Amino acid sequence: MKYDYLIVGAGLYGAVFAYEAKKKGKSVLVIDKRNHVAGNIYTKNIEGINVHQYGAHIFHTSDKKIWDYVNQFAEFNHYINSPIAIYKSELYNLPFNMNTFSKMWNIRTPWQAKEIIEKQISELAITEPKNLEEQALSLAGKDVYEKLIKGYTEKQWGRNCRELPAFIIKRLPFRYTYDNNYFNDRFQGIPIGGYTGIVEKMLEGIPVLTNIDYGEFRKKNPDTAERILFTGMIDSYFDYRLGALEYRSVRFETEVLDCDNYQGNAVVNYTEREIPYTRIIEHKHFEFGHQPKTVISREYSSEWKVGMEPYYPVNDEKNNALFAKYQELAENEKHVIFGGRLGNYKYYDMDKVITAALETAEKEL
């Protein structure tokens, strides 16, 4: 059978486009190299707990249209993302707010916090930050930088903050209120029952093939569809002919523990450099679970190599220039649309993925 659209990738972007195409009466086939749908938002039920297999995902948006759209497919709970940071024996609330500053300096008022931060910044006298360390110090001062930024950032990027470009930290949000809500968005929550069900509902009635490598599929089925939506890595589509784009990858160590509550919070960051993982996720707290056991995941950031899972694009000058060259090649692929985090070499929050997919669908369909 020949389809109107072959969608490569059963993640959120591909699923939204597939759903919209089906609504318009188009025939669609979806393939994915993994053995499941939902891409990086895939949740797997372990011990009655919906485990975020590829890292924690908290849905948040200020766009009511997108909130209403995603609520077609799931009911959301009222989870509020309030991470905790541990530095040596000290525990701090994130994002940087009055709870953080009160604990750090034994103070109570916003003007006391501002006075300390501004004094530390002025003493450093950094006028033109030459690297990430200088940029962070010029925004946050010495204490916040050394305890909550330096080690975590070096683990994330795998190199010293003095070797990282300043643009990575354009700004640092400070809140001079006692508010631990990480996001400022109007709408926030976790889908009850996990994210996988959202994508499954979007793909209802659409043929989906998993464990399928697109390169091999293309050789065997060159005329499957009139049009292709490709949500994989744009450089892999062209067999890395101009070289590989750079990513950061993440490795997860997940274990079931024979206790009902390991750390008391869904997200706990470990900000000192000596602890190898960046954070521990305790999945049951996303849905306020009371299961007798718990599941935790330690996250380790790593350099990406071809064959590994790419997570975060390294959008520096060199990689953006290389991506622009791949975009030029993509323009000659008249029957192919490139989209999503990997196709556009851009980090998207989930609401922005849906927005981008809907815009592509509206333009295309």
C-alpha positions as CSV (number, residue, x, y, z in Angstrom):
1,M,0.0,0.0,0.0
2,K,1.2,3.5,-0.8
3,Y,0.6,6.1,2.0
4,D,0.2,9.9,1.8
5,Y,2.7,10.2,4.6
6,L,5.5,8.1,6.1
7,I,6.4,9.5,9.5
8,V,9.8,8.5,10.8
9,G,9.7,8.7,14.6
10,A,6.8,7.9,16.9
11,G,7.6,10.6,19.4
12,L,5.4,13.6,20.3
13,Y,6.2,15.6,17.2
14,G,5.5,12.7,14.8
15,A,2.4,11.6,16.7
16,V,0.8,15.1,16.6
17,F,1.4,15.4,12.9
18,A,0.0,11.9,12.3
19,Y,-3.1,12.7,14.3
20,E,-3.7,15.9,12.4
21,A,-3.0,14.2,9.0
22,K,-5.5,11.4,9.9
23,K,-8.1,14.0,10.8
24,K,-7.7,15.5,7.3
25,G,-8.3,12.1,5.7
26,K,-4.7,11.3,4.9
27,S,-3.3,7.8,5.0
28,V,-0.3,7.6,7.4
29,L,2.3,5.0,8.3
30,V,4.5,5.6,11.4
31,I,7.8,3.8,11.9
32,D,10.3,4.0,14.9
33,K,13.7,2.5,15.5
34,R,12.8,1.8,19.2
35,N,10.6,-1.0,20.4
36,H,7.9,1.4,21.6
37,V,6.1,4.6,20.7
38,A,6.3,8.0,22.5
39,G,10.0,8.7,22.0
40,N,11.7,10.3,24.9
41,I,8.5,10.9,26.8
42,Y,7.9,7.1,27.0
43,T,6.8,6.0,30.5
44,K,7.0,2.4,31.5
45,N,5.0,0.9,34.4
46,I,7.3,-0.7,37.0
47,E,5.9,-1.8,40.4
48,G,2.7,0.2,39.6
49,I,4.8,3.4,39.1
50,N,5.0,5.2,35.8
51,V,8.8,5.5,35.2
52,H,10.1,8.2,32.9
53,Q,12.5,6.0,31.0
54,Y,14.4,8.8,29.2
55,G,14.5,11.4,32.0
56,A,12.0,13.5,33.9
57,H,9.3,15.2,31.8
58,I,7.0,17.8,33.4
59,F,4.5,19.4,31.1
60,H,4.2,23.1,31.5
61,T,2.9,25.9,29.2
62,S,1.4,29.4,29.2
63,D,-0.4,28.7,25.9
64,K,-4.0,27.8,26.7
65,K,-4.6,26.5,23.2
66,I,-1.8,23.9,23.7
67,W,-3.0,23.0,27.2
68,D,-6.5,22.4,25.8
69,Y,-5.0,20.4,22.9
70,V,-3.0,18.0,25.1
71,N,-5.9,17.6,27.5
72,Q,-7.8,15.9,24.8
73,F,-5.6,12.9,25.3
74,A,-5.0,12.8,29.1
75,E,-6.2,14.1,32.4
76,F,-3.4,16.0,34.2
77,N,-2.7,16.1,37.9
78,H,-1.6,19.2,39.8
79,Y,2.1,18.3,40.1
80,I,4.3,21.4,40.7
81,N,8.0,21.0,39.8
82,S,10.0,22.0,42.9
83,P,13.5,20.5,42.7
84,I,16.0,20.3,45.6
85,A,19.7,20.7,45.3
86,I,22.2,18.9,47.5
87,Y,25.7,20.4,47.9
88,K,27.9,18.3,50.2
89,S,25.8,18.2,53.5
90,E,23.7,21.2,52.5
91,L,20.2,21.2,51.0
92,Y,18.7,24.0,48.9
93,N,15.5,24.8,47.1
94,L,15.4,25.5,43.4
95,P,15.0,27.7,41.5
96,F,17.1,30.4,43.2
97,N,14.5,32.0,45.5
98,M,14.2,33.3,49.1
99,N,14.2,29.8,50.5
100,T,17.6,29.2,48.8
101,F,19.0,32.5,50.0
102,S,17.6,32.2,53.5
103,K,19.3,28.8,53.9
104,M,22.6,29.9,52.3
105,W,23.1,33.1,54.3
106,N,20.7,32.8,57.3
107,I,18.7,35.9,56.2
108,R,15.0,36.6,55.8
109,T,14.3,39.6,53.6
110,P,14.7,40.2,49.8
111,W,16.8,43.3,50.4
112,Q,19.3,41.3,52.4
113,A,19.6,38.7,49.6
114,K,20.0,41.4,46.9
115,E,22.6,43.2,49.0
116,I,24.7,40.1,49.4
117,I,24.5,39.1,45.7
118,E,25.2,42.6,44.4
119,K,28.2,43.0,46.8
120,Q,29.7,39.7,45.6
121,I,29.2,40.7,42.0
122,S,30.7,44.1,42.4
123,E,33.8,42.7,44.2
124,L,34.5,40.4,41.2
125,A,34.4,43.4,38.8
126,I,33.8,41.2,35.7
127,T,32.9,43.6,32.9
128,E,33.2,41.3,29.8
129,P,32.7,37.6,30.7
130,K,35.1,35.5,28.6
131,N,33.6,32.1,29.6
132,L,30.7,30.5,31.4
133,E,32.4,30.8,34.8
134,E,32.8,34.5,34.5
135,Q,29.3,34.9,33.1
136,A,27.7,33.0,36.0
137,L,29.8,34.8,38.6
138,S,28.8,38.2,37.1
139,L,25.1,37.2,37.3
140,A,25.0,35.2,40.6
141,G,28.0,36.0,42.7
142,K,30.5,33.6,44.3
143,D,28.3,31.6,46.7
144,V,25.5,30.6,44.4
145,Y,27.9,29.9,41.6
146,E,30.2,27.6,43.6
147,K,27.5,25.7,45.4
148,L,24.7,25.4,42.9
149,I,26.0,26.1,39.4
150,K,29.7,25.1,38.9
151,G,29.7,21.4,39.7
152,Y,26.4,20.6,38.1
153,T,27.2,22.5,34.9
154,E,30.6,20.8,34.6
155,K,29.0,17.4,34.9
156,Q,26.3,18.4,32.3
157,W,28.9,19.5,29.8
158,G,31.8,17.3,30.7
159,R,34.3,20.1,30.9
160,N,35.5,22.9,33.2
161,C,33.3,26.0,33.3
162,R,36.3,28.1,32.2
163,E,36.3,26.1,29.0
164,L,32.6,26.7,28.2
165,P,31.4,29.6,26.2
166,A,29.6,32.4,28.2
167,F,26.5,32.3,26.0
168,I,25.4,29.0,27.5
169,I,24.1,31.1,30.5
170,K,22.4,34.1,29.1
171,R,20.6,34.9,32.3
172,L,19.9,33.3,35.7
173,P,16.4,33.7,37.1
174,F,16.4,35.0,40.7
175,R,13.2,35.1,42.7
176,Y,13.0,37.3,45.7
177,T,9.9,35.5,47.0
178,Y,9.5,32.3,48.9
179,D,8.4,30.3,45.8
180,N,9.8,26.9,44.9
181,N,7.7,26.5,41.7
182,Y,10.4,26.0,39.1
183,F,8.2,27.2,36.2
184,N,6.4,30.4,35.8
185,D,3.8,28.9,33.3
186,R,0.1,29.1,34.0
187,F,-0.5,25.4,33.3
188,Q,1.6,22.6,34.7
189,G,1.2,18.9,35.6
190,I,1.8,15.2,34.8
191,P,-0.6,13.1,32.8
192,I,-2.3,10.6,35.1
193,G,-1.2,7.2,33.9
194,G,2.0,8.5,32.2
195,Y,2.9,10.0,28.9
196,T,2.8,6.9,26.7
197,G,-1.0,6.9,26.8
198,I,-1.1,10.4,25.2
199,V,0.9,9.2,22.1
200,E,-1.1,5.9,21.9
201,K,-4.3,7.9,21.7
202,M,-2.9,10.2,19.0
203,L,-1.9,7.2,17.0
204,E,-5.1,5.2,17.4
205,G,-6.2,3.8,14.0
206,I,-2.8,4.5,12.4
207,P,-0.4,1.7,11.5
208,V,2.8,1.8,13.5
209,L,5.9,-0.3,13.0
210,T,8.5,-0.4,15.8
211,N,12.1,-1.8,15.7
212,I,12.5,-0.4,12.2
213,D,15.7,1.3,11.0
214,Y,14.7,4.0,8.5
215,G,17.8,3.6,6.3
216,E,17.1,-0.1,5.7
217,F,13.3,0.5,5.4
218,R,14.0,3.2,2.7
219,K,16.1,0.7,0.7
220,K,13.5,-2.0,0.8
221,N,10.5,0.4,0.4
222,P,11.5,3.4,-1.7
223,D,8.0,4.3,-2.8
224,T,6.0,3.8,0.5
225,A,4.7,7.3,0.6
226,E,4.2,10.5,-1.3
227,R,5.7,12.6,1.5
228,I,8.0,11.8,4.5
229,L,8.1,13.6,7.9
230,F,11.5,12.8,9.3
231,T,12.0,13.5,13.0
232,G,15.3,11.7,13.4
233,M,18.8,13.3,13.3
234,I,19.1,15.4,10.2
235,D,22.8,14.5,9.9
236,S,22.1,10.8,10.0
237,Y,19.5,11.2,7.2
238,F,22.4,12.4,5.0
239,D,24.7,9.6,6.4
240,Y,26.9,12.2,8.2
241,R,28.3,13.3,4.8
242,L,29.3,16.7,6.2
243,G,30.3,15.4,9.6
244,A,28.3,14.6,12.8
245,L,26.5,17.3,14.7
246,E,27.4,17.3,18.4
247,Y,25.0,16.4,21.3
248,R,25.2,15.6,24.9
249,S,23.8,12.3,25.9
250,V,22.5,10.9,29.2
251,R,22.8,7.5,30.8
252,F,20.3,6.3,33.3
253,E,20.8,3.8,36.1
254,T,17.3,2.8,37.3
255,E,16.6,0.5,40.3
256,V,13.6,-0.7,42.3
257,L,14.1,-0.1,46.0
258,D,12.3,-2.0,48.8
259,C,11.1,1.1,50.5
260,D,8.1,3.4,50.0
261,N,10.0,6.7,49.9
262,Y,13.6,7.2,49.1
263,Q,14.2,10.9,48.9
264,G,10.9,12.6,49.5
265,N,10.9,14.6,46.2
266,A,10.7,13.8,42.6
267,V,13.8,15.6,41.5
268,V,17.0,16.0,43.6
269,N,20.1,17.6,41.9
270,Y,23.6,16.8,43.2
271,T,25.6,19.9,42.5
272,E,29.1,19.0,43.6
273,R,31.5,17.8,40.9
274,E,32.7,14.8,42.9
275,I,29.4,13.0,42.7
276,P,29.3,11.6,39.2
277,Y,25.5,11.8,38.5
278,T,23.7,15.0,38.0
279,R,20.4,14.1,39.7
280,I,18.2,11.4,41.1
281,I,14.6,11.1,40.0
282,E,12.1,9.3,42.2
283,H,9.3,8.6,39.8
284,K,6.4,7.9,42.1
285,H,6.3,11.5,43.4
286,F,5.3,12.8,40.0
287,E,1.9,11.2,40.6
288,F,1.8,11.3,44.4
289,G,2.2,7.5,44.6
290,H,1.7,5.4,47.7
291,Q,3.1,2.1,46.3
292,P,5.0,-0.1,48.8
293,K,8.2,0.1,46.7
294,T,9.8,2.9,44.8
295,V,11.8,3.4,41.6
296,I,14.8,5.8,41.3
297,S,16.9,6.8,38.3
298,R,20.4,8.3,38.6
299,E,21.3,10.4,35.6
300,Y,24.8,10.6,34.2
301,S,25.7,13.2,31.5
302,S,28.1,12.1,28.8
303,E,29.6,13.0,25.4
304,W,27.6,11.7,22.5
305,K,29.0,9.4,19.9
306,V,27.4,8.0,16.8
307,G,25.2,5.1,17.9
308,M,24.3,6.6,21.3
309,E,21.0,8.3,22.1
310,P,21.3,12.1,21.4
311,Y,19.6,14.3,24.0
312,Y,20.8,17.9,24.0
313,P,22.1,19.6,20.8
314,V,25.3,21.6,21.4
315,N,24.1,24.8,19.8
316,D,27.5,26.6,19.6
317,E,28.7,28.5,16.6
318,K,30.5,25.6,15.0
319,N,27.5,23.2,15.2
320,N,25.0,25.8,14.2
321,A,27.1,26.5,11.1
322,L,27.2,22.8,10.3
323,F,23.4,22.5,10.8
324,A,22.9,25.3,8.4
325,K,24.7,23.3,5.8
326,Y,22.5,20.3,6.4
327,Q,19.5,22.6,6.1
328,E,20.7,23.5,2.6
329,L,20.9,19.8,1.7
330,A,17.4,19.3,3.2
331,E,15.9,22.0,0.9
332,N,16.8,19.7,-2.0
333,E,14.8,16.9,-0.5
334,K,11.5,18.2,-1.9
335,H,9.4,15.2,-0.6
336,V,10.8,15.3,2.9
337,I,9.8,17.5,5.9
338,F,12.4,17.7,8.7
339,G,11.0,18.3,12.2
340,G,11.3,17.9,15.9
341,R,14.2,18.2,18.3
342,L,16.6,16.1,16.1
343,G,15.3,17.2,12.7
344,N,15.6,20.8,13.7
345,Y,18.7,20.4,15.9
346,K,17.0,22.4,18.6
347,Y,16.0,21.7,22.2
348,Y,12.2,21.9,22.6
349,D,10.0,21.8,25.7
350,M,7.0,19.6,25.2
351,D,4.5,22.4,24.6
352,K,6.9,23.9,22.0
353,V,7.1,20.4,20.3
354,I,3.3,20.4,20.0
355,T,3.2,24.0,18.7
356,A,5.9,23.3,16.1
357,A,4.2,20.1,14.9
358,L,0.8,21.8,14.7
359,E,2.4,24.6,12.7
360,T,4.0,22.1,10.3
361,A,0.7,20.3,10.0
362,E,-1.3,23.4,9.2
363,K,1.2,24.5,6.6
364,E,1.5,21.0,5.0
365,L,-2.1,19.8,5.2
